[in-house]
Amino acid sequence: MAIEAGLTPAAIRHRIDSGRWRPVAGRAYVDTGRSVPRWVTPVLQRAVGATMLWPTAIVCLRTAALLHELPVPDDDLVHLSVGPGRRAPRGVAGYSFEIPPRDVRRTAGFCLTAPRRTLLDCLSRLPYDEAERLMAWVRTRDLLTDTQLQAAIEERANTWGVPQLRSLVAATAHGALSELERRLHQLLHEAGITGWTANRQIVVDGSVIARADVLFQAEKLVVEADGRAYHDDFEHERERLNRLSLAGYTVLRFTWKQVTGRPGEVVDQIRMALGRQT
């Protein structure tokens, strides 16, 4: 394309060697000497560059998730469904699985998997710890219902990633969205503390002000497993805690070290808070 635009091989090499042209995927480059709008992110640049090399490819998995603004880490690669027998160049992770047309969207001149398909692909195929964090994000926002998740498992039977998706659905079916929350629930069960629900929205005057890891509604007590994975926005978290306090809720927060190392203290504090509210 550069030669067709009138550049000589020497001019192209000079731009590459000087760093003015930076590789984004394979032999696709971005001109660092030109300003770009803010919405043209590095992820978008990589996706455009890769699909210029492979016009029929479909952006998927981690790259599609980032373009859909889903909370997954960026590995600086472009993830593409390229079909069987195709070798991926530098900077591209290529896959051969088929994607039906109903699961494909077009944007910025290239195709990518639709949001729901992207979510399910990532839950199934990202490393388990990343998929678990994504599942917690999905569950706390009610983006996929249990019925939709079970349907996805049935649709994807005997395909790559289904065992992981099935495991994540089972692990979060009762409201615990992390290992720390599961430990907290187990602790409450073993202590014989009842009257609580997990992963419950708190609604005040018709608006959802928070979602509680564990909620004792009658006593207006919120107990949270503070792993910080899902409470990482400091400003938002302060606002949320203030709204809970103004609505009359007491909030107890426990860390992994407290729940696993000092379970007796955790139980005593929860019982003390419950006693004060009755």
Buried (B, 14 or more C-beta within 10 A) or exposed (E): EBEEEEBEEEEBEEBBEEEBBEBBBBBBBBEEEEEEEEEEBEBBBBBBBBBBBBEEBBBBBBBBBBBBEBBBEEEEBBBBBBBEEBEBBEBBBBBEBEBEEEBBBEEEEBBBBBBBBBBBBBBBBBEEEBBBBBBBBBBBEEEBEEEEBEEBBEEBEEEEBBEBBBBBBEBBEEBBBBBBBBBBBEBBEEBEBEEBEBBBEBEBEEEEBBBBBBBBBEBBBBBBBBBEBBBEEEEEBEEBBEBBEEBEBBBBBBBBEBBBEBBEEBBEBBEEBBEEBE
